[in-house]
């Protein structure tokens, strides 16, 4: 049986998704998604990664935001 991923949030090239009881934060800056068991931990990591991504001028220009 496969678990479908559900995107909870996406912003500035960062995605927070849920796969069963695991939460994953991925972005254009990360080589591998960061995984969490607790949604609150994943949400904090998502917020931090969004902030870091938005401070990266090269990344923002690639996304069309700068």
C-alpha positions as CSV (number, residue, x, y, z in Angstrom):
1,X,0.0,0.0,0.0
2,X,1.4,3.4,-0.9
3,X,1.0,6.6,1.1
4,X,-0.1,9.6,-0.8
5,X,1.8,12.8,0.0
6,X,-0.3,15.8,1.0
7,X,1.1,19.3,0.5
8,X,0.3,21.4,3.6
9,X,2.2,24.5,2.7
10,X,4.3,25.8,-0.2
11,X,6.1,29.2,-0.4
12,X,9.2,30.6,-1.9
13,X,10.4,27.3,-3.3
14,X,9.8,25.5,0.0
15,X,7.3,22.7,0.5
16,X,5.9,21.1,3.7
17,X,4.2,17.8,3.0
18,X,2.7,15.0,5.0
19,X,3.3,11.4,4.1
20,X,1.4,9.2,6.6
21,X,2.8,10.2,10.0
22,X,6.0,11.8,8.6
23,X,6.3,15.4,7.7
24,X,8.9,16.5,5.1
25,X,10.4,20.0,4.4
26,X,12.0,20.3,1.0
27,X,13.4,23.3,-0.9
28,X,15.6,24.3,-3.7
29,X,18.3,25.0,-1.1
30,X,18.3,21.5,0.4
31,X,19.8,18.5,-1.2
32,X,17.6,16.1,0.8
33,X,14.2,16.8,2.4
34,X,14.3,17.2,6.2
35,X,11.9,14.8,7.9
36,X,10.0,15.2,11.2
37,X,7.6,13.1,13.3
38,X,6.0,16.2,14.8
39,X,4.0,18.6,12.7
40,X,5.1,21.5,15.0
41,X,8.8,20.8,14.4
42,X,8.2,20.5,10.7
43,X,6.3,23.8,10.7
44,X,9.2,25.6,12.5
45,X,11.6,24.1,10.0
46,X,9.4,25.2,7.1
47,X,9.2,28.8,8.4
48,X,13.0,28.9,8.9
49,X,13.7,27.6,5.4
50,X,11.2,30.1,3.9
51,X,13.0,32.9,5.7
52,X,16.4,31.6,4.5
53,X,15.2,31.2,0.9
54,X,13.7,34.7,0.9
55,X,17.1,36.1,1.9
56,X,18.9,34.3,-1.0
57,X,18.9,36.8,-3.9
58,X,20.0,34.2,-6.4
59,X,17.2,31.9,-5.5
60,X,14.6,34.6,-5.5
61,X,15.7,35.8,-8.9
62,X,15.3,32.2,-10.2
63,X,11.8,32.1,-8.7
64,X,11.0,35.5,-10.2
65,X,10.7,37.2,-6.9
66,X,13.6,39.6,-7.1
